[in-house]
């Protein structure tokens, strides 16, 4: 199951206005706004339920969640919901063994969100994560 999907847009302000308008009637609103003064950054849209990111709208070449890993080399970012921290670790290990590049070691980001990032063989930023304290 996907945790969230993300797309990088050439103009974050335009994408922000567009998605705020079209997603509002669906009950989807901005959960987090990480827009930087230079026009890069990202917005996380959600249904409003706790720990329920749904869609990430990004601009420029932002670094998702932290500065410790680079953003996607393509405009696609896919995050898969994991059942446990051990599954996140196994995802990361299997990806490296299968030829992916490390794009962020397993660790806690955004409160209780434990995740890891890889760059797949086609350059997409993929992630697995779980909301768990341990």
Secondary structure, 3 states (H helix, E strand, C coil): CEEEEEEEECCHHHHHHHHHHHHHCCCCEEEEEEECCCCCEEEEEECCCCCCEEEEEEECCCCCCCCCCCCCCCCEEEEEECCCHHHHHHHHHHHHHCCCEEEEEEEEECCCEEEEEEECCCCCEEEEEEECCC
